[in-house]
Amino acid sequence: MRRLTSATLAAMLLAAAGLAAAAPATRLFDGHTLAGWQGDTRGTWRVEDGAIVGGSLERAVPRNEFLCTGRAYGDFVLRLKFRLRGEGAPNAGVQVRSRRLPEPANEMEGYQADLGDGYWGALYDESRRNRVLAAPDPEVVRRALRPGEWNDYEVRCEGRRIQIRLNGARTVDYTEPDPSVEQVGLIGLQVHGGGKTEVRYRDLVLEELAVADPVETPGPAGPGLWEDLAPELPDAAVRRANDRFPLSDQRNRAGWTPYRPMWDEFGGDGLDASKWLPRNPGWKGRQPAFFSPRNVEVREGELRLTMRLEEAPPELRGEGYHTFSSAAVQSVGTVRYGYFEVRAKPMASAGSSSFWFYKGDPDRWTEIDVFEIGGRAAGFERRLHMTLHVFHTPTHKTHWSVGGVLAAPFDLAGGFHVYGLEWDPAEVRFYLDGALVRRGPNTHWHQALTLNLDSETMPDWFGLPLPADLPSAYRVDYVRAWQRAPWRQ
């Protein structure tokens, strides 16, 4: 028989126990700056001696203040060190699976691993249910805590279960009974208002846990869960320093690696048949325009999808196709999660230019539209439409969608721009020229999807293209894709 190595045996035991695999650790704090963190960095939060410091021992903290990450996380293990000092009863906490509230400034809502007398090691529901969800045994805390000194804190979020450890001693093991409570969100650091308090956090390390089949959130994803940002473009556009990593993460803090099946610089003489199809196998196009492979070409280092005046072949006329032909490209394979980026120039007509992901299976049909642009459709020249659809899943039988629109300060068809999608088990994020423009929780989009680039006629939305604007071409300079552990394919 084959002898098992210790590594193989360990892997088998983990699999048998049903434990999630952890990704390589990510440092949320670089030890020198507050890069990647958001909050009051002028008056409340600063960096001293390799630690994030909140509050002051010289003056009272006027109100609760929170410093939070720029992205959300779902299942993970967060480890950090903290030191809390102050007059009276100083208090602070670590937010997980939380979100920002619009009022008051810098407020957060969600689970908090609490810090302070009477709350050490407890799980509190900040600004939501406003109560302790699980409290530790005081004797466990008494033995574990080092008051006024550096302490280790660990928060493990896996499924609907949250565990907290203080200096290695487990203080809380809580399972959320309410299925409507969101299990994805931001990481945050709190200093409590009301007294002279100083809290220090350092060595913040996060390991994301792989989830094979994330559980859908009951009900549609409400628009209130989504955040539209308004970066000052073009000034907020990121300057590219290299082609190896996503434009929004040029230092590769997230640990991206290229995903070659969906990476193409279009430097050859034709479409790479190992990666792309010059059509959509499951769809003939949106009437009246029909998809024609003749409108797909690779030329001068670009992929070009053309819309033109052309009568439909006889076999399609009875299905409502006439007058226009357009183009579609679909990936040969599917992908679940990653960072996807195109540099593209939408066509200068009312024909759409689209970058999207979808898959229609018998039990599940979902879609992510990174952009739909009507480059010369009246009133839509500067509108970037981003939409997510659920057509049907095992828990949803009717179609619904959640979307947003960015009003760009320039005509989108006037030049090349970089469009990005960051899609992971916890969150979906949209980028324009490296600037984050929209974000929200990934409540339903856990299906492996095909990558699509196409142009369609949308008479009820953009109107039909003017004959004088045709032929028009949707030009794509490149398609690039990355993945990272723990869900690398």
N, C-alpha and C positions, 0 to 999 in steps of 0.2 A: 504493500500500500504506500501511497505518497505521504511522506513525512510533512507535517505542518510546521511552518516556521512560527515563531512567537508573534510576528506581525500579522500573519494570516489568521492565526487563532484569535488574536485580539479583534481583528476585523469581523470574524464570524460571531464572536461574542457580542460585539456592539450591534450587529445586524439582528441577532436573535433577541436582544433586549429591546429592540425597536428604538434605539437612541439615534438622534439626528447627528449628522456629521458636521463638524465645525470647519469653517474656513480659516485660512491663516489670519492671525490677529491683525487688527487695524488700530493704529494709534489715533485717537480722536483729537489729541492735543500734541502739538509738535514740541512743547516745552519752552517755546520762545515767543510765539505770537498767538493771537486769537483768530488766525485764519481758519475759516470754516465754521465759525461760531457767530451767532447773532444776538444782540442785546445792547444794553447801555454800556458801551465800552469807553465812554468818556468820564462818567461819574462813579459807576458802581464796580465794573469789572476791569481787571488789569492782570498783568503777568509779573510775578516776582519770584526769583529764585527757583525757576522751573515749575512753578505752580500757578494755576488760575486762582485769583484772589477776588472774593466778593465782599463788599461792605468795608467797615472801618471800626477800629477800637477807639478812635478819636471823636467820632460824631455818630449820632444815631442814624440808622438806615430808615429813611422816611416811609418806605412801603416795600412790599414783596418785590424782588427783582429776579428775573430768570435770564440765564444765558443758554441758548439752545443751538443744536446742530442745524446745519443747512439741509439735511436730508432725513428721511424717516427710516425706521427699522421695524421689522416684525419680530422674528424669532432670533434670539441672540443671547450671549453671555457678556455682561459688562462688568469689568473689574476696574477698581480705582482705589486711590487712597484719599482720605480726607482728614482735616484737622479743624475743629470748631472751637472758637473761643469767644468770650464776650461777657457783658454784665447781665445780671439777672438770669434769665432763662433763654440763652441764645438758641436759635433754631435755623435749620436749613434743610435741604433735601435734594434728591436726585430724581428727576422726572424720567419716566419711560413711557413709550407708547402714548405720547401726549401731543397736544396741538396748541398753537398760539391762539389767544383770544384778542379780538380787536380793541377791547377796553377792559381795564386800564392798560396803558402802554406796557408792553413786555410781559403781560400776564400769560400764564399757561394753564391748561386744563388736562387732567389725566392722572395716571398712577404716579405716586411719589414714594420712593424709599426714603423714609423720614429720618431726620437727625435732630436730636435735642432731648432734654430731660423729659421723661414720660413718653417719648416717641422713638427712641433709638431702635432701629431695626424693624419698625412697623411699616405697614403698607397703608398709605393714606390716599384718598381720592380727591385730589386738589381741584377746587372750583367746579366740581361736577356733582358728586354726591356729598362732598364736604364732610367726610367722616372716615374714621379708621376702618379699613376693610379687614385687616388682620393684625393682631397685636402679639408680640412675643411674650414668652415667659420672662418675668422680671429677673429671675435668678440666672437665666441664660445670659441676659444682657449684662448683669452685674459681673459675672465671671469673665465675659469676653471683652468688654469695653475698656479702652485706655483713655480716660477723660483728659481733654486738653492736649492730647498727643496725636500722632499720626495713627490712623486705623485703616484697615482693609475693608472694603465693601464689595460685595459681589451680588449682582442682580441677574437672575436667569429667567428669561421669558421664552416659553415654549408652548405653542398652542394657546390655550386659555389659562395656562398655569404660570404663576410667578413665584419664584423663590428668592429669598434674601439671606445672605450670609454676612455676619459681622465678625471679622477676624477669624474666619473659618467656621464659626458656630452658626448653624441655621436658625434664623429667628422667625421666618415666615414661610409657609407653603400654602399658597392661596390659588384656588381655581375659580375663575370668573363664572358665576351662574347665569348672568344676563347675556344672551346671544347678541343683543343689539349694541353692546359696548365694543367699540373699535379696538382691535388688537394690533394696530399698526400706528406708529407715530414717531415724533421727535424725541431725542434725548435732551434733557435740560438739567441745568444746575441752578439751585435756588439759594438765595440768602433772604431770610425772613426779616420783614420790616418791624420797626417799633423800638429797637434798642441799639446799643453799641455792640455790633456783632461783626466778626470777621471769620469767614470760612475759606479754607484753602483746599483745592482739589488738584491732584497730580496723578501721573501714570494711568491715564484713562485708556484702557485697551478694550476693544470690542471684537468678539468673534461671532459672526453670523452663523446661524444654524440652518442647514439645508432642510427644506420641507418638501417631500416628494409630491404631495397632493394638498396644497393649501385649501383650507375650508372657506367657501364663499360666505360673505356677510349676508345675512338674510335681508331681502329687499333691495331695490335699486340703490345705487350710490348717489346720494343726494348732492346737488350742486353746492350746498353749504360746506361740504367736506373739502372742496377744491379751492385752491388759491391761485389767483391770477396776479402776476407780478408786472410791474411797469418799468423795466430797465430803460435808462436814457440812451436809447439807440440813436445814432450809430456810436456814440461815445462809449457805451457799455460793451461794445463788441470786443471779444477777446482776440488779442494778437497771437497768431500761430507761431510757436517756437519750434515745433517738430510735427511730423506726420505720423508718428508712432502711436499717439494717444488721442483721445477725444479732445476736441477744441476746448471744451469747458473744463477739462482736467489735464492740462498740459504737463503737470508734474506727476501724473498717474498716482495720486494719493489712494485711489480705490483699488489699484492693483489689476488693471485691465490687461488682457492678452488678446491678440488678434483672433478673430473667428473667420478663418479663411474661406469657408463655403459661401460667405456672403460679403466678401471683400473683392472689389474690382476697380481698377484704375482705368479700364477701358482703353488700354494701350495697343490692343491687337487690331486685326482687320475685320473682325466680326464678333458677334455675341458668343461668349464662352458657354458652350452647350452643357458643360459639366456643372454650371451654376445657375443658368437662366433659361427660361422658355420665352420665345418671342410672342407670347399670347397668354391669355388666361384660360386654362383648360375647362374651367367650370362656368364660363360666362362669355357671351358674344359681344358684350358692350352695352352701354346705356343708350336706348333709342333716342334720337334717330341714328347716331353714329355707331358703326360696327368696327370692332377691332380687326385690323389687318396686319399680319406679320410683315407685309411689304413696307409698312410705316415705321418699322424698327430698324435702326442702323447704328453701327459704331463707326464714327468718322472723326478724324482729327483729334483723337484722344477723348472723345465724348460719346456717351450714349444719347441718341436723339430719337424722340418719339414725336411723330408728326401727325397733325390733323389737317385734312384736306377735303376739298369738294370732290366727292366720288359717289356714284350711284352704287347701291348695294347689289350684290349678285341676286339672281332671281329667287334662290331658295331662302333668302333672308327677308325679302320684301314683304312677305305675308306676316312677318313677325314685327313689323313696324320700323324696320331699318331702311333709311333712304338718305340721299343728299350728302352725307358726311361719312368719312372713314377716320378712324383714330388708331391708337396703338396701346398695347399693354405688354409689360414684362413681369414675369413671376419667377420667384426663386424655385429651383428644383427641389430643395429640401425645406424643412420647417425648423423653427427655432423657438425656444421658450426662454425669455429673459436675455438681457444684454444691453449694450449701448450701440445705437445705430445712427449713422451720420451720412448725409449726402450733401454735396455741394452742387447746387442746381440753379438754373435760370428758368422760371416758368414761361410758358408760351404767351406771346403778346396777342391774345385773342380771348374770346369768351369761352373757349374750350378749357376745361379744367386741367390743372397740373397737380398730380396727387402722389403722395408717398404714404403707403399704408400697409397694415398687416391684417391677415384674416385667415380663417379656416372654417369651413362648414362641414362638420361631422354630424352623423345622425343624432348623437346625444348632446352635442355642444357646438355652438356657432358664435364666435366672438370676433371682435374687430377693433383695431386701434388705428385711427387716421392721424398720422403725424402732421400732415397738412393737406388741405384742399384749397387751391388758389385759382381764382378767375382773373388772370393777369390783365385782361383788358375788358372785363365785364363791368359795365357802368356801375359805379359805387362800390366795387369790390377790389379795386386795384391795389389797395393797401391793407386788405383784410386777410389775416392768416387764421384759417379755421382748423381747430384741433378737436377731435371728437372720439369718444369711445362708445362702442355699441355692444349690447348683449341681445342677440336674436333669439337664442334659446339655450338653456342649460338644464341639467337635471332638476334644478330648483326654480327655474324661471322659464315659463312657456310662451311669454309674449315679448315682443321687441321693446327695448327702451335704450336710451342713450344719455350721455352726459358730455357736454362740450363747452368750449370757450373760444373766444375770438380775440386775437391781438390786433390792435390798430397800429400798424407800422408807420414810421415817419417818412417812408419812401415807397415808391411804386415797386412792388415785389418783382415784377417782370422787367424792371429796368436794369438788372444786373444779377450776377451770381451771389448767392448767399448760402450759408451753411445751416442746415436744419438737422436737429438732433433729437433722438428719443432715448431716454434712459428708463429701462423697464426691468423691475426686479420684483420679487415676491411681496415686497412691502409697499412700493410706491411706483407711480408713473410720472415722469418728468419730461417736459418739452423745452427745447432750446432753439434760439435763433442767434446765429453768429456767436455761439458760445455762451450767450446770456440766458439764464433760466427765465422762462416766461410763463410757465404754468406747471402746477404740480398737484397731485392728489393721491389718495390711498388706493392701492391695488386690491379692490374688493372682489373682482370677478375675472381678471384677465390672466389666467394661469394655464391656458391652452397653448400647445405648440402651434405656431402660425407661419404662414408663408409671407415673404416680403414681396411687396408689389409696387410698381411704378406704372402709372397709366395716365391717359387723357380721355376725358369723357365729355359728351354733350350733356348739359344739365339745363334743359329749357325752362324748368319751373324754378330754378335758382339763379343761375348766371345768365340765363337767356341763351339763344342760339348765336353762334359766331357769325359775324358779318363776312360775307364773301370776300370783301376787300382785304380782310385780315388773314386770309388763308392763301397758301398753306402757312401754318405756324408750327414751330418746333419747341418742345419741352426738352431742354438740354441738361444733362447730368454729367458733371465732371468726374465724380467718383461716388462709389458706395463703399463705406467702411463699417466694419462690425467688430465688436469686442465682447468678451465675456470675462467673468471673474469667478473664483471660488466663492461659495460652495456649489453653485449651480452651473458650472462650466460643462458644456456638452462635448 
